[in-house]
Amino acid sequence: MSRAEQPSRRTVLAAAVAAAVTGGAGTALADSATIAGGAGAAASARTIDNRAWTTYTDWRSGSAKGARAVAGARPGLVIASPVGTLDYPDPHTGRTSRWEYATWTSPVHRLAVPATEVIPSWNAHTPDGTWLQIELKGTYSDGTDTPWYVMGRWAAGDGDIRRTSVDDQGDGRSSVWTDTFAVDDPASGLRLKSYRLRLTLYRRPGTRLTPTVWRTGAMGSDVPDRFTVPASVPGLAQELAVPRYSQEIHVGQYPEYDNGGEAWCSPTSSQMIIEYWGGRLTEEQLSWVDPDYADPQVCHAARYTYDHQYAGCGNWPFNAAYAATFKGLQGVVTRLGSLTDLETLIAAGIPAITSQSFRKEELTGAGYGTAGHLMTVIGFTAEGDVIANDPASPSNDAVRRVYRRREFENIWLRTKRYNASGKVVSGTGGVCYLYFPARPTPRQRAALAAVGVR
């Protein structure tokens, strides 16, 4: 997060960013406001489609070349017998290395909501000597196809390749902006009506190493532009005991990762929720951090979410994938439709990371304006106001904030806003990271399903 009101490096969120969540593992739509018993359902059309491949049957349903599905408590996809080799010139190290690979291509998923944007997520284990690539190929509403777009080259570590998004991808009708596929001109009526995902799993030649992918999927969305959103009615008073970490105490530390802590709102928020769920880093994992630095796990999160092309720690799927490197956790990127959706999750014990941008005067008590910032929603007051762990705080003790419900809801869910110069710029439209157990309780599973995540 940049404390100054300045243009964000994330330039994609311009025309038709979405703001309501539907769908689940298949194409069925769910009105989470109705399920939660909250108000505002009629005012907010369901405009999100989520699809995830997670089960043994899911993995078996795809087209595999050298990869195979594995059963068990957490089914996944692994390399069985590589189908070829590839020389990968890493643009961020200057090294070219040879890798064996296998591929898996999902069945075609027809979007219940023909989309202007699609954001993928994946959860995987990549031991040293392995990595993966995820690609997306879609069909437009006029029947023509996109090219295969690279949506990320990822490894949990950074010793083999540098995890990276890929710039300069487009076909004149759509583009990839860091982690998001976007139709270039939503006003034309063009939409993406279906897509496939392709995973390529890599390992060092001659070894038996393999990545294991437990979850892959994407969220497609299409919501008209809006400067304001309907107000929801408070329905919950509850607060979760989430650890509090400030990004600001890390200012100047490890500037090679997006100029240090000043920009670490995303990994700091991620680390808070990871630890809420019991995720811990070992002394060995943290041994690279200067021992004089407080909260070394925040430095670790910044390093291991860093996107070397985007030159930042705010790549949304990279944060979700980082969370899932902790035992027993899943991570997804989605959009929600109202604070009622967040109340549904909080009631089941699931905090959320929200993305928003605002001028200083638009969020009472924040004390800053931002072109893009992540914070953790941990509960609601008796009056319905939002309790957030805001990492843009001067100390860990100051991280807990209470923000006015109406102000918070609007700055989070809108797709258009005026910046400090009076220029119309984009809003994130309800973007949210959700981290939750690999084996949710029935109550957690129901809450996730209510907001379209399975």
C-alpha positions in Angstrom: 0.0 0.0 0.0 1.3 3.4 -0.8 0.3 6.0 1.8 0.2 8.7 -0.9 -2.8 9.1 -3.2 -1.0 8.2 -6.4 -1.7 6.0 -9.5 -1.6 2.3 -8.6 0.7 0.0 -10.6 -2.4 -2.3 -10.9 -3.9 -0.7 -14.0 -6.4 -3.4 -14.9 -9.3 -2.5 -12.6 -10.8 0.0 -15.0 -14.0 -0.8 -16.8 -16.2 -3.5 -15.4 -14.8 -4.7 -12.1 -17.3 -7.0 -10.3 -18.9 -6.8 -6.9 -21.0 -9.8 -6.0 -20.2 -13.4 -5.6 -22.0 -16.5 -6.9 -21.4 -20.0 -8.1 -19.4 -22.7 -6.5 -17.5 -25.7 -7.6 -19.8 -25.9 -10.6 -21.9 -23.3 -12.3 -24.7 -23.0 -9.8 -25.4 -19.5 -8.6 -26.1 -18.7 -4.9 -27.5 -15.5 -3.5 -25.4 -15.2 -0.3 -27.4 -12.3 1.1 -30.5 -14.4 1.0 -28.8 -17.4 2.5 -27.4 -15.3 5.3 -30.8 -13.8 5.9 -29.4 -10.3 5.3 -30.8 -7.3 3.4 -29.8 -6.1 0.0 -30.2 -9.3 -2.0 -32.6 -7.7 -4.4 -30.4 -4.7 -4.9 -27.3 -6.7 -5.8 -27.5 -9.1 -8.8 -25.3 -12.1 -8.6 -22.4 -11.4 -11.0 -19.6 -13.8 -10.0 -18.8 -17.3 -11.1 -16.4 -19.4 -9.1 -15.1 -22.8 -10.4 -12.5 -24.9 -8.6 -11.0 -28.3 -9.3 -10.1 -30.0 -6.0 -11.4 -33.6 -5.8 -10.0 -36.8 -7.2 -12.9 -36.9 -9.7 -12.1 -33.3 -10.7 -8.5 -34.2 -11.5 -9.6 -37.3 -13.4 -11.9 -35.2 -15.5 -9.1 -33.2 -17.1 -6.8 -34.1 -19.9 -3.4 -35.2 -18.6 -0.2 -35.6 -20.5 2.4 -37.1 -18.2 0.4 -36.0 -15.1 -1.8 -38.1 -12.9 -4.4 -37.6 -10.2 -3.6 -38.9 -6.7 -6.3 -39.8 -4.1 -6.2 -39.4 -0.4 -7.3 -36.9 2.3 -6.2 -34.1 0.0 -6.4 -35.2 -3.6 -4.1 -33.6 -6.1 -2.2 -33.7 -9.3 1.4 -34.8 -9.7 4.0 -35.7 -12.4 3.7 -39.3 -13.4 6.0 -39.5 -16.5 7.3 -36.3 -18.1 6.3 -35.8 -21.7 9.2 -33.5 -22.7 11.9 -31.1 -21.6 12.1 -27.3 -21.9 14.8 -24.8 -21.6 13.5 -21.9 -19.5 15.4 -18.6 -19.7 14.5 -16.9 -16.4 14.2 -13.2 -17.2 14.8 -12.2 -13.5 18.1 -14.2 -13.0 19.5 -14.3 -16.5 19.9 -18.1 -16.1 18.6 -20.7 -18.5 17.8 -24.1 -17.0 16.4 -27.3 -18.4 13.2 -28.8 -17.0 11.1 -31.9 -17.5 7.4 -31.3 -17.6 3.9 -32.8 -17.6 0.6 -31.0 -18.3 -3.0 -31.1 -17.2 -5.8 -29.3 -19.0 -9.2 -28.7 -17.3 -12.5 -29.4 -19.0 -14.2 -26.4 -20.6 -16.0 -24.4 -17.9 -18.9 -22.4 -19.2 -19.3 -19.3 -17.1 -22.7 -18.9 -15.6 -21.8 -15.2 -15.7 -20.2 -14.3 -19.0 -17.2 -12.3 -17.8 -15.2 -9.2 -18.4 -12.5 -10.4 -15.9 -11.2 -13.7 -14.7 -8.7 -14.2 -11.8 -7.2 -17.6 -11.2 -6.2 -19.2 -7.9 -4.1 -22.3 -7.2 -2.8 -24.1 -4.1 0.2 -26.3 -4.5 3.4 -27.8 -2.9 6.5 -27.2 -4.9 9.6 -28.8 -3.3 13.0 -27.4 -4.3 13.7 -28.4 -7.9 10.1 -27.9 -9.0 7.7 -25.2 -10.1 4.5 -24.7 -12.1 2.8 -22.6 -14.7 -0.9 -21.8 -15.0 -2.5 -20.7 -18.2 -6.0 -19.7 -19.3 -7.6 -20.0 -22.8 -11.2 -18.7 -23.3 -13.9 -18.5 -25.8 -15.6 -15.1 -26.4 -19.3 -14.5 -26.7 -18.9 -14.2 -30.5 -17.4 -17.8 -30.7 -13.8 -16.9 -31.3 -11.0 -17.9 -28.9 -8.3 -16.2 -26.9 -4.7 -17.4 -27.1 -3.3 -19.3 -24.2 -2.5 -16.7 -21.6 0.1 -17.3 -18.9 -1.5 -16.3 -15.6 1.6 -17.1 -13.4 4.9 -18.9 -13.1 5.1 -19.9 -9.5 7.2 -21.7 -6.9 6.9 -21.6 -3.2 10.6 -20.8 -2.9 12.9 -18.6 -5.0 16.0 -20.8 -5.4 15.1 -22.3 -8.8 13.1 -19.7 -10.6 11.8 -16.3 -9.7 8.0 -16.4 -9.3 6.5 -14.0 -11.9 3.6 -12.7 -13.8 4.0 -12.1 -17.5 3.5 -8.7 -19.1 2.5 -7.7 -22.7 -0.1 -10.4 -23.3 -3.1 -9.6 -25.5 -4.9 -10.2 -28.7 -6.4 -6.8 -29.3 -9.6 -7.8 -27.6 -8.4 -8.8 -24.1 -5.2 -8.5 -22.1 -3.6 -9.9 -19.0 -2.7 -7.4 -16.3 -0.5 -9.0 -13.7 -2.9 -11.6 -12.3 -6.1 -10.7 -14.1 -7.6 -11.5 -17.5 -9.6 -8.5 -18.7 -11.8 -7.8 -21.8 -10.3 -4.6 -23.2 -13.6 -2.9 -24.1 -16.5 -4.1 -21.9 -18.8 -1.5 -23.4 -18.6 -3.3 -26.7 -20.6 -6.1 -25.2 -17.9 -8.7 -25.7 -17.6 -11.2 -22.9 -15.7 -14.4 -22.1 -18.3 -17.2 -22.1 -16.1 -20.1 -21.2 -12.5 -21.0 -20.4 -10.0 -23.8 -19.8 -7.1 -23.8 -17.4 -3.8 -25.6 -18.2 -1.2 -26.5 -15.6 2.3 -27.4 -16.5 4.3 -29.1 -13.8 8.1 -28.8 -14.0 11.0 -30.7 -12.3 14.7 -31.1 -12.7 15.5 -33.7 -15.3 16.3 -37.2 -14.0 14.7 -36.7 -10.6 11.5 -38.1 -9.1 10.5 -34.7 -7.6 7.1 -33.4 -8.4 4.9 -30.4 -7.6 1.5 -31.4 -6.1 -1.4 -29.2 -7.0 -4.4 -29.5 -4.6 -6.6 -26.8 -6.0 -6.9 -24.8 -9.1 -9.8 -22.6 -10.4 -10.8 -19.1 -11.3 -13.3 -16.4 -10.5 -15.1 -14.7 -13.4 -17.0 -11.5 -13.0 -19.1 -8.9 -14.8 -20.5 -5.9 -12.9 -21.4 -2.5 -14.3 -19.4 0.5 -13.2 -20.6 2.2 -10.1 -19.4 5.0 -7.7 -21.7 3.9 -4.9 -23.3 0.6 -3.8 -26.5 -0.2 -1.9 -26.1 -0.2 1.9 -26.5 -3.5 3.7 -28.2 -3.8 7.1 -26.1 -4.9 10.1 -26.7 -8.4 11.2 -23.8 -9.6 13.4 -21.8 -8.4 16.4 -18.7 -10.6 16.7 -14.9 -10.3 16.7 -12.3 -12.9 15.9 -9.0 -13.1 17.7 -6.7 -12.5 14.8 -3.0 -11.6 15.4 -2.1 -8.0 14.7 0.9 -7.0 12.6 2.0 -3.6 11.4 3.6 -3.2 8.0 5.0 0.2 9.0 7.5 -1.1 11.5 9.2 -2.8 8.6 9.8 0.4 6.6 13.2 0.3 5.0 13.7 -3.4 5.6 14.5 -5.5 2.5 13.9 -2.8 -0.1 14.4 -5.4 -2.8 10.9 -6.6 -2.0 8.8 -3.6 -3.2 10.8 -1.0 -1.3 10.3 -2.5 2.1 7.4 -2.5 4.6 5.7 0.6 3.3 4.2 -1.5 0.5 3.7 -4.8 2.4 0.0 -4.5 3.2 -0.9 -7.7 1.3 1.7 -10.1 2.8 1.2 -8.5 6.3 -2.5 -9.2 6.1 -1.8 -12.7 4.8 0.5 -13.5 7.7 -2.1 -12.3 10.2 -4.8 -14.8 8.9 -2.3 -17.6 8.4 -1.3 -17.4 12.0 -5.0 -17.1 13.1 -5.4 -20.6 11.5 -2.3 -21.9 13.3 0.3 -21.5 10.6 3.8 -21.0 11.9 7.2 -20.6 10.4 10.2 -22.4 11.9 13.4 -20.8 13.1 15.2 -22.4 10.2 12.7 -20.8 7.7 13.3 -17.4 9.4 17.0 -17.7 9.7 17.7 -15.4 6.7 15.9 -12.5 8.4 18.0 -10.0 10.3 17.6 -11.0 14.0 17.2 -7.3 15.0 13.9 -7.1 13.1 10.7 -7.6 14.9 8.1 -9.9 13.4 10.4 -11.7 11.0 7.5 -13.7 9.7 6.2 -10.5 7.9 9.5 -10.1 6.1 9.3 -13.8 5.1 5.7 -13.3 3.8 6.9 -10.3 1.7 9.8 -12.3 0.2 7.6 -15.3 -0.6 4.7 -13.5 -2.2 6.9 -11.1 -4.2 6.2 -11.0 -8.0 9.4 -10.2 -9.8 7.7 -8.8 -12.9 5.0 -6.8 -11.1 7.8 -5.7 -8.7 5.5 -6.0 -5.7 4.0 -8.2 -3.1 0.4 -7.5 -4.1 -0.2 -10.2 -6.7 -3.5 -11.6 -5.5 -3.1 -15.3 -6.5 0.5 -15.3 -5.3 -0.7 -14.4 -1.8 -3.4 -17.1 -1.8 -0.9 -19.6 -3.0 1.5 -18.6 -0.2 -1.2 -19.1 2.4 -1.7 -22.6 1.1 1.9 -23.6 1.6 1.1 -23.8 5.3 -0.2 -27.2 6.3 -3.9 -27.7 6.2 -4.8 -24.3 4.6 -6.5 -23.3 1.3 -6.5 -19.9 -0.3 -8.6 -18.3 -3.0 -9.2 -14.9 -4.6 -12.9 -14.0 -5.1 -15.3 -11.0 -4.9 -18.1 -10.5 -2.4 -21.3 -8.6 -2.8 -21.8 -6.8 0.5 -20.8 -6.7 4.1 -23.6 -9.3 4.7 -21.3 -11.7 2.9 -18.5 -10.9 5.3 -20.8 -11.3 8.2 -21.7 -14.8 7.0 -18.0 -15.7 7.0 -17.2 -14.0 10.3 -20.0 -15.9 12.0 -18.4 -19.1 10.9 -15.0 -18.0 12.2 -13.5 -17.1 8.8 -11.8 -13.7 8.6 -11.2 -12.1 5.2 -8.6 -9.8 3.5 -10.3 -7.0 1.5 -8.8 -4.7 -1.1 -9.9 -1.0 -1.3 -8.7 2.5 -2.4 -9.9 5.8 -1.1 -9.1 9.4 -0.3 -8.2 10.3 3.2 -11.6 11.9 4.0 -13.5 8.9 2.7 -12.6 6.5 5.6 -12.9 8.2 8.9 -10.1 7.3 11.3 -7.7 5.8 8.7 -5.6 8.9 8.6 -4.3 8.3 5.0 -5.5 8.0 1.4 -4.4 5.2 -0.9 -4.6 4.0 -4.5 -4.7 0.4 -3.3 -4.5 -1.2 0.2 -5.3 -4.6 1.8 -6.6 -5.0 5.3 -8.1 -7.8 7.3 -11.7 -7.8 8.4 -12.0 -9.6 11.7 -15.5 -8.7 12.9 -18.3 -6.2 13.5 -19.4 -4.0 16.4 -22.9 -4.0 17.9 -23.7 -1.0 15.6 -22.5 -3.0 12.6 -19.3 -1.1 12.0 -16.3 -2.9 10.6 -13.5 -4.1 12.9 -10.4 -4.4 10.8 -6.7 -5.2 11.4 -5.2 -2.4 9.3 -1.5 -3.0 8.7 -1.0 0.6 7.8 -0.7 1.4 11.5 2.3 2.8 13.4 2.6 -0.2 15.7 1.1 -3.7 16.2 -1.0 -2.4 19.1 -2.5 0.2 16.8 -3.5 -2.2 14.1 -7.1 -2.9 15.4 -9.4 -0.2 13.9 -13.1 0.3 13.8 -14.3 1.8 10.5 -17.8 3.2 9.8 -19.9 0.5 8.0 -21.2 2.7 5.2 -17.9 4.2 4.4 -16.0 0.9 4.4 -18.6 -0.9 2.3 -18.6 1.7 -0.4 -14.8 2.1 -0.7 -14.5 -1.7 -0.9 -17.3 -2.5 -3.3 -17.3 0.4 -5.8 -15.7 0.1 -9.2 -15.2 3.8 -9.9 -14.0 6.7 -7.7 -12.5 10.1 -7.8 -8.9 10.4 -6.6 -7.4 13.4 -4.8 -6.9 15.2 -8.2 -10.5 14.8 -9.1 -9.8 12.2 -11.8 -12.0 9.2 -12.3 -10.1 6.0 -11.4 -10.9 2.5 -10.7 -12.0 0.7 -7.5 -11.5 -3.0 -6.7 -15.1 -4.0 -6.7 -15.2 -6.3 -3.7 -11.9 -8.2 -4.2 -11.3 -10.5 -1.3 -8.8 -13.2 -0.2 -10.2 -16.1 1.7 -7.9 -18.5 3.6 -9.6 -21.4 5.3 -8.9 -25.0 6.4 -8.4 -27.7 3.8 -11.0 -29.7 5.6 -13.6 -27.1 6.8 -16.1 -27.8 9.5 -19.7 -28.2 8.3 -20.5 -24.7 9.5 -17.4 -23.2 7.7 -18.3 -25.2 4.5 -21.8 -23.8 4.6 -20.6 -20.2 5.0 -18.1 -20.6 2.1 -20.8 -22.1 -0.1 -23.1 -19.2 0.8 -20.5 -16.8 -0.7 -19.9 -19.0 -3.7 -16.7 -20.8 -2.6 -16.3 -24.6 -2.5 
